């Protein structure tokens, strides 16, 4: 493998990572902003108020997005296997 092939594999891996984790991170960011706004408006500073809703929403989002995530990871693994099979010995 030369440097160009290594960079292609690394680029594909990072892009797949962003596509798989990005939606969950954006959902967590949105829920965190909503909770922070709610806390600022009501001046409620309860620590569990920040964690419990975020955990529940992330869990539900994970259940909904799991088929998409598995498809992306399966396609990535297929590309990697095809790439490694094509390498000369």
N, C-alpha and C positions, 0 to 999 in steps of 0.2 A: 504494500500500500504506500502510495506517495502522499505528500502533504495535501494535495487537492482532494483526494479521496477521503482522507481523514477529516478535512474541513467540511466536506459534503455530509459525511455521517454525523459529525457534531452539529452542523446546522439543522439537519433533519431531526436529530434528537431534541435539540432545544426548541425547535418549532413545535414538535409534537408535545413536549412538556407544557409549553404555553397554551396550546389548544386544549389540553386535557385539564390543566389546573386553573386556567384563566377564568372560566365561568364561575367556578366555586369561589375564587378569590374576589371577583367582582360582586357576587351576591353577598359575601361576608362584609365587604366594604360598604355596600349599600345598607345592609342591616345595621352595621356599626354606626353609620352616619345618622340613620333614623333614630336609633337609641340615644346617641349623643345629643341630638337635637331635642328629643323628648326630655332628657335629663336636664338640659340647659333651660328649657322652657318651664319645667315644673320644679326645678331645683331639688330633685330627688337624686341622691348620690348613693344609691344602693349598689353594691358590687355585683350581686347576683343578677341584677337587672341587665347588666351588659353581657353576661356569659350565657345564661339559660336560653334566651330567645335566639341568640346567634347559633348556639349548638343545635337547637331544634330546626332552625331554618336550613342550616348546612346539611343536617342529616336528611331532611326532606329533599333538598336539592340534589344531594348525592344519589338518593334513590331514583329521582327523575332522570338525572344525567348519566347514570351508570351505563345504559346501553350505548350512548354516544361515546363515552370514555373508553369502553371496551372495544368498540369498533376502531377508534383511532389507534389504540395500542396494538390491536391485532394487525391493522394495516402497516403500522410501523415495524412490527416484528417480521411481517412478511417481506417488507422491503429490505430489512437487514439480512434475512436469510437468503434472499435472492442475491443480494450484493456479495455476501460471503461465499456462496456457492460459486459465483462467477469469478472468484479470485483464483489466479494460477497458483499451483502448488510450489 
